[in-house]
Every structure is written in structure tokens, then in C-alpha cells.
């Protein structure tokens, strides 16, 4: 079967000797049309070169842009300063954007990226991805539109991140995705959030581009579905363009970009495309498409459509276009051949993980200690350190006020956090103190909340989103795993989206519950490379953990999660009613303690037995330790504070001189924190006895039945006595 490359050469040769296909000449600017053609041809030959490199065992990625080269028109309609979050078939866009920036090297960029070369300008050899800091192309590895919430968040935050200098005031965000990805829940949620915001008159300068080739791998999009779905989105204007009509597409794209820029409202461009050479190099397209159907698509080649337009306008004859096509082939292949046997790749674990492990401890420490001026006014004339001992909720609330004061770019947002002040009152007073531009309620969609944070961080804000309950995170967790925490990795540290995600969670909440409000699983958060997970257990240390997370986000671009145990929010007593044992004074800025990443806290001393725990386990273990003390045994209690990365070194040091360790873990037996703690102790060569107690592998039921599956103090006491026996 004739290849698409052979078809282009044959058609241009035939047109040189005979009549052109019927069509209009159009009136697009001559230079623009030539630039469009050059970008398209470059992208096509790069696709061919990537397959050649794979055959030479030097290339590792062959999902190409062939048939989608019409997306170059979108780049030409925009400015190089407009941030782009691109579909993986964006070779035409990349080439056109690079053509707008002097000194760009798009051919080498794409080849080195596909070869996993350290010279890849964005990922440094970690992934084949369209991205370049100087081109304002933010790397996206998504194939299922998981980058759409970030694009929405970036567009939403452009006007809010004032004074950062990240982007010009009239910036437009462009985000492209495929027709099959349109059906993913992430896309649906992001598009809904865009329309939701625009419906309220909020500026959302976002140009969405759905590249519709009619098929997702082997599954066809139902005829008419994409148009109907896109054209019915509330709050988002719909325009359509045909990738085989260069003049029409260039005009539609330019007009759409201009309206988004001038009116600060979203538009979706439905771009009709075609897909050549299958989904990827390994895709046997003939298994699900007929030969005649594949060959019929050749007549929809956007490259041939542009060549015909150039000929009708008298700009380039078919022979001249063919000469340029072959010249582009030579340029690309000459560059590709230089790679064979010469690619420098990441060669050790430290090099691969460098963007995830890079630290700035001194800068973090200084940032964690920073306090803002004018605290009296923010706190209504009565500083929190003057109020007496506070609960966990009150101490976090005070720390949030201080954080917002010290960091003008910080934003707090989520469900019910603004006017209501949070379901548990933790954000109460923030909106009044800092205004609705910095403290605001969102729609009820966790993917969109995290998308706002992802985009806000790129725009220059310091996002502090709240997820109302831990169980609500699970439907949006990929926004942290696949998008947030991966950005530093796939951009070799050139881009970062530091944020602090506050999550109310864990179990033991009385009088209100069920598994959606009492979730004791953190495994999904501990499995994300580079993410820092802290658990606040006591009002004395919670502010320090929050400040450390903010400093890590600000100085290292780290994605942090602060897990706040709901059951401890308003707890006042520890051993007996009225003892105030779970209250603590709020320290003044001059005496603020620090809780560095990787540090543990020894809450109680003792040498007969050590309990390693966190969260709700801390007060339970302290009560057990008091009972054991009455029986003559002294128990050391160590609060891990950080669950990811696990503070293994500090934990091992805190256990010095103890021969028995009991791990008290309120999460589940399978996939719980205790598995990692025990493994870390064994790996460190701990020579004493180790045991663990956990909650049962179960969802948390409603009411008293929860006591049957959650770890309780009797379980801890029995395990401790067994170890001491």
C-alpha cells in the first residue's frame, strides 16, 4: 500500500505536469501561508524521522502528528508569549511556534526528545513531550485530557496573579486535545468549570482546540457527536474549521484568538483533522480499518491542501513545493543521522530523579520563618499568641492568616471555604481579612479545584486549595500524580507548580460519618514521587508543618499535602475531661518552631518500648503510654509528622536505645503506613522486636459499627503489653 509520504510526492509530481484540484485561491497573507506550509512539512518529516530512529534503535516514541499539521495555524494566530498546553499530535504547532522565535531549533528539539537525549530542551531525556521554556510551551504528557484543568486554572488566574511578571496582561492560554479525549471525565469537568466561570462574567482567556480526527486508537467517534458536544457547552463560544481549508482555517483561528484576547472569554475551536500512519508506530491500523478507507483519507492531507493553495495563489508552484518538501526531508534526516550512536542519555538514578530530589533547605528554612507586617489588623487587634491555648482547628486558622499576610500571592480556595469559613471553621475569617480575590469558593469538583491550583502556580500564585474530605480526593488524584508532581520531572525543573493542598481526613469523627467522611487511606498520596505529605496531629506543631509546606512549595516548587485529622480539630482534652491536654498556645513569630521535611517529633520519652505513630494515633498512644507507666513500663512516643517521603533516618535515630518498637497505624493493614515503617526499620538494620497494629481492611461504616474496624486504644494496649511481656 502506498505510504502517505509516497502519496504526497506523487501528487505534487502530478500537479507539476497537470491541472490542480478545484478550489479557491483565498486571500491569506503570502508570508503567513508560506510559514504555515513550512511548519507543516517540517512536522511531517519529523514523524517519518522518528520512525526511522526507532528502526535504528535510537528512538522510543512514534505517536506522530501526521494529518494534524493544520494545528500550525493555531500557533500562527497566537504570540510566542501565550502559554500553550498541547495535545501530543502538536508537531505543526511546535514548528510554527518555534518559527516565531529567533534562534529556535525545533528539528533538533523533537529528535532529541524522541531519542531520550539529555539535550532534549524540556525534559532532559525523561520523556518525548512537546515543551520548551523559551517558547512558552508547558510540557504535557497526557493522552486523556488531564491537562485541561490546569489550562482552565492558568487562564482563570492570569488576571489574579498581578505583579508577577509571568505573562503579559493580554495573554491568551491555548489548550489542545483530541476528539476521543473529549469524552473523558477530566475534560468534561474542566470544560464545565470554564463555562461555569465565564457564565459568571469572570475572565477566562482560554482558546480550546479540539483536534477531531474521528478516531481514538481504534474506536470511532460517533458521527456528529463532537460537534454537538462542543457546540452545546454553556459559556463557551463554538467555532469550526476544516484542516483541509488553509485560508479558512487561518482566518478562523486568527479571529478566534483575537476575540479571546480582546474579550477575555473562552472559545473552543473544533478543528477537523485526519490521522495518518495509525495511532502510533506499533499500531496495526489494518486490523480495524479497511485499506480503501485509509487510502481515501490521503485526499484530506492538510499538506497537500496547503500546497494546492500556494499554487493557486501563484506563490509556489507544485514543483517548487515538492523541492521544498524534499529539502525539509534532507534537513531533518541529516539531523537524525547525527544522533545514531551519539545520543547522551541519563545514565544513573540520581540523574533521572534530580528534579524530584533537588533541595534548598536554607531557603526553605528562611521562608518558613517569614512573618508579615500588620498582624494586629489582620487578627482584629488580638494576636493569636495572646488568646491562650488553641485547638488544632484554631491553630491552623491562625497559621493560615499569618501565611496569607506573609505571602501576598497566596490564595485559599475550595468548597465552602470563603463565606462559610469551611465545614469545620478552619478558614473562618480569611475572606473578611484578605478579600474575595484571594479567598473564594469553588464549584463542587475536586478535579477543577486542583486544576485551579495547577494553573495558579504557573501564573505566579501560591495556591492553598482545600479538599473538603480525604475521600473526595480519590476521583481527582491524578491531578496530583499525573499533572502536579510530575511537572518538575518532565520539565527538568524548568517549570514547577508548588502548592499546599489541605485535606480534612482520617477517621474517628463522632456523630457524623460513613466512609465518605471518615477515610483512613493515604496510600495513594504516599505513592507519588516528589510529593510531600504531612499530618498535623497537635495544635503546637500544626502551624510549623503548614509553614514548612508553604516554604517547600514556594522555594522548591514542591507539591505538598497537609492532612488534618478531622477528629482532632476541636479536641481539647487528652486524658480526662477538662484537662486541656490537647490544646496549645500559638507561638509568636519570633519563637516560631520549625518542622523540617524529614524530621520526626518525640512526644514522650521512655526506654522500655517505643511507639511510632501519627495523626489520631498520637493521642491514643499517649493515653496507652500513661496506662503502661502506671504498670511500670516507660513508653517513648514518636510522631512521624511526615508520611512522604517517610522520615526513615530521623525515625531510626529517635528510636536509639529502644529494643521494642510498636507501629501504631490508623490506616489499613494492606497498603497502610506501617508497612513502610516496618520495612524502613528492617532496611536500617534495627535489631530489636518490631510489631504493628492497624485498622482492618474495610471501608469505615456509619455509627458504632466503625469501632469494629478502626484501630482502638484497647488494640494498642494489648499489642504493647504483648511486646513487654
N, C-alpha and C positions, 0 to 999 in steps of 0.2 A: 504494500500500500504506500502511495506517495506520502512523504512526510510534509508537514506544514512548511518547513524550510524549502524543500524542493518545489512546493506549490507556489511560494512567493517568487522564487527565481523564475519559474516557468511563466507565471502570469506577467511579470514585468518584461520578460523577453517577448512574449506575445504582444503585449501592448506597444512595445517599441516598433513592431512591424505592422500593427493593425490598429483598428479603432479602439477607443477607450470604452469602458462600460458607461451606460447612460447615467446622467446625474447633473446637478447644478454646480456652478463654479464657486458660489459663496463669496463672501466679502471679508473674511477674516484677514487681519494684518499679515503681510507676507512673512515678516520675521517670526511672528508667533507660530505660523503654520510650519515653517521650517524647523523651529525649535521643537515643536510637537513631534514632528517626524523623526528628528534625530534622537529624541528621548525614547520613542517607541522602538526604534531599530536597535538602539543600544541595549534596551531591556531584553529584546528577543534574542539577541546573540549571547547575552549573558546566560539566559536559560539554556541555550544549546551548549555553552561552555561548561556550565555546572554539570551537565550530564557527561560531558567528555571527561571532566575532572574525576567524576565518580568512577568512570571506567578505568582511569589511571590509578585508582585507589588513593586519590588525593582530595576528593570532595565527599561531603557527607550529607548533602541536602539538595533535593531536586524538586521541591514544590515550587513550580515556576509561575511566572506572570503572563505567559503566552496566551493571548486573547484578551487579556485585561489591560493591555498597554494604553488603552484610552484613558486610564486614570491619570496619565500625564497632564491631561487638560485641567484637572483639578489643581495640580501644583502650579501650573502657569497662571491660574486665576488668583493665586494667593501670593503672599510675600514670604521670603525665607525666614522672617521673624515670627510667622504664625506657627505655633506648635502643632505637630502632626502626630497622631496615633493611628498607625496604619494596619490594614489588612495584610496578610502575608503574601498576597499577589500584587504588591505595590512597586514592582520594578520600574514601571513607567513613571510613576510619581517620583520615585527616588532619583531617577536620572534627570527628570525635568527640574526638580528642586536643586540638585547639585549644579545644574547648568545656570542657575540664578546666582551662584556664589563663586566668585573668582577663586581659583586655586583648588577647587574640589576635585576629588579623584574617584568618581563613582565606580568605574570599572574595577579598579584595584580594591575598593571597599567591598564590593559584593563578592568578588572572587576570594579574597582573604577570609571573609566571613564564612562562606560555604566550606572553605578548607580548614576551618577551626584554627586559623592562624592567629598568633599573638598580635599581628599587625591589623587585625580587624579593628576598625576605628571605634566601635561602640562596645562590643562585649569582650574584646581582647582574647578571642578564641574560645568563648564559652558557649556560643550558640549562633546559628545563622539567623540573623534578625535585621530588619531594616531599621537603622538608627544611626544618628550622628549628632553630637552635641552642637557643632557649628551650623548644622542645617536645621536645628530645632526639630529633629525627628526623634521622638521619645521611643525607645525600643519596646515593642510589644510582641510577646511570644504566643499570644492567644490565637487559637483557631476557633473559638466558640464565643467570640464577642465579649470576653470577660474584661476587655479594656474599655468598654463603653461607659461603665460607671465612673471610671477615672476621667474620661473625656468630659462627661457631664460635670463632674466636680471641678475640673480645671476651668471650664467655661463659666460655671456659676461663680467661681471665686476670683475671676480676673479683676472685677471691679472692687472686690472686697480686700484684696491684698494690695492696698495702696502703699506707695512709697518703697516698695521692694525693688523696683527696677528690673524685675524679671522679664517683663514683656511691655511693649508699647501700649498706650491707653486704648487704641482702637484694634487691638489684637483679635484675631479670629482663631478659634480652635477647629481643626478638621479631624474627623474620625471616620475611617472606612472599615467596612465589614462585608461579609458575603451574604447572599440570599438565604443560604441554609442556616447560618448563624442567627439570622433574624428570629428564628423560632425558639432560640434558647431563652430560658427564663431570665438570664442575666441581661440579655438585650431587651427583653420586654420590660424588665424593671427599670433599666436605665432610660429607655425611651419614655416610659411613663413619668419618671422623675423630671426629665427635660420638659415634657408638656405640662406637668404639674406646676413647675416653676414659671414657665412662660405664661400660663393661664393667669397667674397672679400678677403679671406685669414685671416680674423680675428679669433683669438682663441675663440672657444665656446665649452669647455669641458663638454658636456651635453649628458648623456645617457637617452634617452627617452624610456619608456617601455609602449607599448600599450597592455593591457591585454584583449584579444579578446575572450569573451565567446559567441559571436554570437547573443547577445540579449540585448536590453536596456529596462528594465522593461518588457514590453510585445511585443516590436517591434523588429523584427529580422533585423540584418544587412544583406543586400543582399550578397549572396554567392560570394566570391572573391573580394568584394568591399574594405575591409580593406587592404588586401594585395596590391591591385592595387593602392590605395590612398597613402599608406605609402611607397611603393617601387618607386614611381614616384616623391618623394619630392626632388627638386634640392638642392644640397649642403649637404644632409643628407644621410649617408650610411644606407642601409637597411639589417637587418639580421632577420631570422625567427627561432623560436624554438618551440618545442612541449612540453607542460607541462606534457605529459604522458611519456616522454622520459627523465628520470632523468640524465643519463650520458650525453646525447646530450645537454640538456639544461644547465647543469652546465658548460660544456665545452664552449658552445657558449656564455653564459653570462660572463664567465671569460675572454674569448678572446675579447669580445666587450668592457668590462670595461678597459682592458689593453690598447687597441688601443685608446680609448677616453683619457685615462690618458697620454699616451706617445705622441700622435699626436695632442692633444688639439682640436679635431674636433668632431662634433656630430654624434651619431649613434642612430638609432631607432631599438629597439628590439621588433619584433612582436611576442608576446608570446601567443600561443594558450592555452586557458583555458576552463573551463566549470563552470557553475553556479548551485549550489545545494541549495535546500530549498527556491527557489524563490528569488525575488528581496529583500524582507525584511519579517519580521515576519507577517506583515499584508497582504502580497501579496498572493492571491488565485491563484497559478500558474496553477491549473487545469482549470481555466477559459479560458486560451489561449494556453495551451499545453496539448497534449494528454498523457494519463497515460503511454503508451508504449514508447513514446518519452522521458519522464522523466526518466523512468527506464533504457532505453538504455544508457543514459548519465552516469549511475553509472559505467559502464565499462571504463570510461575515468577518473576515480578518480585518481588524482596525488598521493594521499597517498598510494593507492594500487599499483600504478606503482612503487613507491619507495620501498615498502615492497617486491615486486617481485624482484627488482634489488638487494636488500640486500640479499635475499635468494639465488639468482643465484651466487652471489659472495661468498657465504658461510660466510657472516658477521653476519647476524641474520636469524635464521630460522623463518618461519611463526609463529610458536608457541611463539618464543621469541618476535617477533614484536607485536603479539597480547597481550602478557603480558605487554609490554611497552605501548601499546595503552591504556590498562586498567589502568595502573599505572598513566599515564598522566590524564586520566579521574578523578581518585581519587584526584590527586594534585589540579586540577582545581576546582572540586566540593567542596573539603574541604575548599578551599579559598572562594568560592562563598557562602557557608553556613555561613561563619563567618560574612558576610555582612548583613544578614537578621536581620532587627530590630536594626542594629548598625550603619547605614550609617550617617555620619555627612555631612549635606548639607548647602549650602549658605542660610542664614535664614533672611536676610533683604536687602533692596535696596542698602544700602551703600556697603555691602559685594559684591553684584553682580557687581556693577558698579565701584568698586575700581580701576581696571586697566585703566578705562577711565577717572577717576576724579583725579587721583594722580597728585599732583603738586610739582614743585621745583622752586618756584618763585625767591628765592635768586640766585640760579644758573642760571636761565634764564636771570635775570637782569644783572648779571655779563657777561654772554655770549653775550648779546645784545650790550654791550658797548665795546666789544673787537675789536680792530683795528690791522691791520697787519703792519709790518715794511716794509720800502722800497716803500712807496706810491708814491714818486716822480717819480720813474722809471716806475711804472705801469701806471701812468697818463701822461706819456710823459713830465715830468718836470713842468707841470702846474696843480696844485691840483684843484679839482672841487670847493673848497671853495674860490678859487681865481678867478673864472671865472665870477662872477656876478650872477644875478638871472637866474635860470634854469626853463625849462618846466618840466612837470611831467615825460615825457619820459627821459629827460636828467638826472633828479634826480634819477630815478630808475636805469638808466645805471651806474651812478656814484656809487650808493649803491651796485650794483652787482660787480663792480670792487673791492670795498672795501671788500665785502663778500668773494670773491674768494681769495683775498690776505690774509685775516684773517683766512680762513679755507682751508688748503691745500687739504682736502678731498672733497671739494665741486666740483660739476660738473654741467654745464649748457648744456642742450641738448634739441632738438626738431626739428620741421620742419623749415628750413631756418634760424636758429639762429646763425650759425657759420660764414660761408663765407659772407653771405649777411648781417648778423647783425640783422636779424629779419625783418619782413614785415614793421614795424614802426620804425626801427632803435634802438630799446631799448637794444639790445645785441651787438650793434656795438662796435668793438674794443676788445671784450673779447677774441676771438680766437687768435688774434695777441699778446695779453698780456699774455695769460695763456696756449696757445698751443692747438693743436687738440685732445690731450688726455683728456683734461678737458672741452673743449667746442667743441661740434660736432653736425653735422646734422644727423637726423634720417630718416628712411623711413616714408612715409606718412600713419601712422597707430597709432591712439591715444592709442589703447589698448597696443601696443608694447612700445610706449613712456612711459606709466605709468608702464608697466612691467619692463622696464629698471630701472626705479626709485625704484620699489619694490625690485628687486634683488640687485641693487646697495646699497641700505640701509642695506640689510642683509650682504653684503660683506664688509661694513665699510665705504662707501662713504656717502656724504651728497648731495643727488640729488636735483637739481633745474630744473625740467623739465618744458618746456613751451608747453601749448596747444594754438595753434595759434588763435583760436576763441572759445568763450564760446559755441557756437552751436556745435562745433566739439567734445566737451566733452561727449555729451549725448550718443554716441554709445559706449563709453568706461567707463561710470560712475561706473559700477560695480567693476572695478579695484580699485576704491577708497572706495566704500561702502562695497563690499563683501570681498576684499582682504586687502587693505592698512589699513583702520581704524579699521578693526576687529582683526588684528593680536595681538595687545596688550591684547584685551579682551579674545581671545581664547587661549592665552598662559599665562594668569595671569601675564602679564607684563614681562615674561622671554624673549620674542622676541619683537622687535619693528622695525618699518621702517619709521623713521622720514624723512620727505621730505617737500619741499616747491614747490607746483605746481603753477606756474604763468600762469594766463589766461587773455588774452585780451578779453574784452567783454563789455556787456551792449550796449545801443543803442545810437542814436543821431549822428551817423557818417554821415557826409555830403559827397555827391558826390560818394558814394560807399556803397552799402548796400544790402537790402533784408535780409530775416530772418537768413541766414547763417552767415552774418557778423554783424548783429545788433540783438543780442539775449538778451532779458531783463528778462530771467527766471533764478532764482538762487534757486528755491525750492528744487531741487534735492540735492544741496550741503548743504542746511540747515537741511536736514533730516538724516544726517549721524552721529551717536553717536561718540563723541570724536574728530571729525574733527573741526579744527579752520578755519573760513572763514573771511578774512579781505578784505576791499575795500579801495583802495588808491584813494583819491579824490584830493589831493593837493600836489604840489612838496615839501612843507615844512614838511609834515608828512609821505609821502610815504616811504622814506628811513627808518624811525623809524619802520614802520609797517613791512617792509621787514626784518629788523634786528631782530625784535621780533619773526617773524615767523621762521627765521633760528635758533634762540636760543631755541624756543619751540621744533623744530624738533630735534635739537642736544641734548638738556638736558632732554626732556620729551618723546622723541620718537614720538612726535605728528605729525600727517598728517595735513599740513596747506595748504590752498589755498589763494593766493593773487590775487584778482580780480582787474584788471587795466582797467579803463574806456577808451576805445579807443578814444572817442570824446574829452577827456581831455588831451590826450598825448601831443599834440603840441599847446594847447590853451595857449595864452599869456595874454589876456585881460579879464577883468571881467565886468566892467560897460560901458566902451566906448573904441573904437578903439585906441590903443596906450597907454592905461593906465597901462599896465603891471601888472594888478591886479591878474593874475593867475600865476605869476612867484614867485620864492622864492630862496634865497641863499641856498647853500649847507653848512651845518654846519661842522666845523672841528671836528675831533674825540673827542677832549676834551670837546666839547659842544653838543655832540650828545644827542638829546632828546630821551625819551623812550615812547613807546606806548603800555603799558602792556595789555595783554589779559583781556578783560572785562572793558577797560577804554573807555569813550566817550570823545569827544572834543567839547567844547563850542566855536563856531567860532565867534559868535556875541552876545552881551548881550542885554537884554531888558526884561521888565516885563509884557507887555500887552498881548503878545502872544508868544508861543514857537513853533518853527518848528523843528521836529525831522526828520532827513533825512540821506542820504549817497550818495556817488558816484556823478553822474551828478546832483542829487538833491541839492547838496551843493551850487554850483554857482547859480543855478536857484533860490534857496531860498534866497540867499544873495541879488540878484537883486530885488526880491519881497520885501525883508525887507527894501531896500533903498526906494522903492516906498511908502511903508507904513509909513516910517519915515517922508517922505515929507507930508503925510496926518495926521501926529501927533501921530502915534502909534509906539511904540518901540517893535521890534521883536527879540526874542532870537533864534539863530540857533544852533542846536546841531547835530554834525556829529557823527553817531553811530560808525563808523570805523570798528567794529566787528559785523558781522551778525550771526555768530555761534561760540560759544554759544552767544546768544543775551545778551548784557551787561545790563540786566534789572536793577540791583541795581544802577549802575553808572548813567544810564539814569534817573531813578527816582530822584536821588539826584541832577542831573543837572537841573531838572525842578522845583526845590524848589522855591516857591514864585510865580509861574505862575498858573493862573486859566484856561487857554485855551491852548490846545495842538493840533496842526495840524501835522499829519504824512504825509510827502511828500515822496511818494514811486514810483520810476520809473518802478518797476516791476508790474506785472498784478494784477488786482483786486482779482482774485481767486488764492490762493496759494502764494500771494505776501508777502513781508516782513512786510507790515503794519498790516496784520492780527496778527502776533506775537507781534508786538509792542503794539497794542491796547490791546491785551489780557494781556500782561505783566503789563500795566498801571492799568487795572482793577483789576488784581490779587494783585497788590501792594496797592490798596485802593486809587488810585488817585481820588480826589473828584471833580475835575473840568470838563469842557467840553472837549470832545475828538472828533476829526473828522479826516478823511483821504482822500487823493486824490491819485489815481493810474493811470497807463496806462490801456487801455482797454484790455479785454481778446481777444487777437488777435496775430497772427504772425505779424512780422514787414514787411510791404510791401516795394517795391522799390520806391525810389524817393519821391516826395512831399506827396504821399499818406501816408507815415509814420507819418506825422504830425497829421493825423486824428485819430490815435490810441495811440500815445505816449503822456504821460503826458507833458503838456507845461506850461510855466510861466503864461499865462492867466488863466489856470485852478487853479494854486496855488494861484494867486492873488484873484481870485473870491472866493475861499474857505476861504482864510484868512479874506477878508472883511466881509464875511458872519458871521464868528465867532466873529469879532469885533463889528458887528452892535448891 
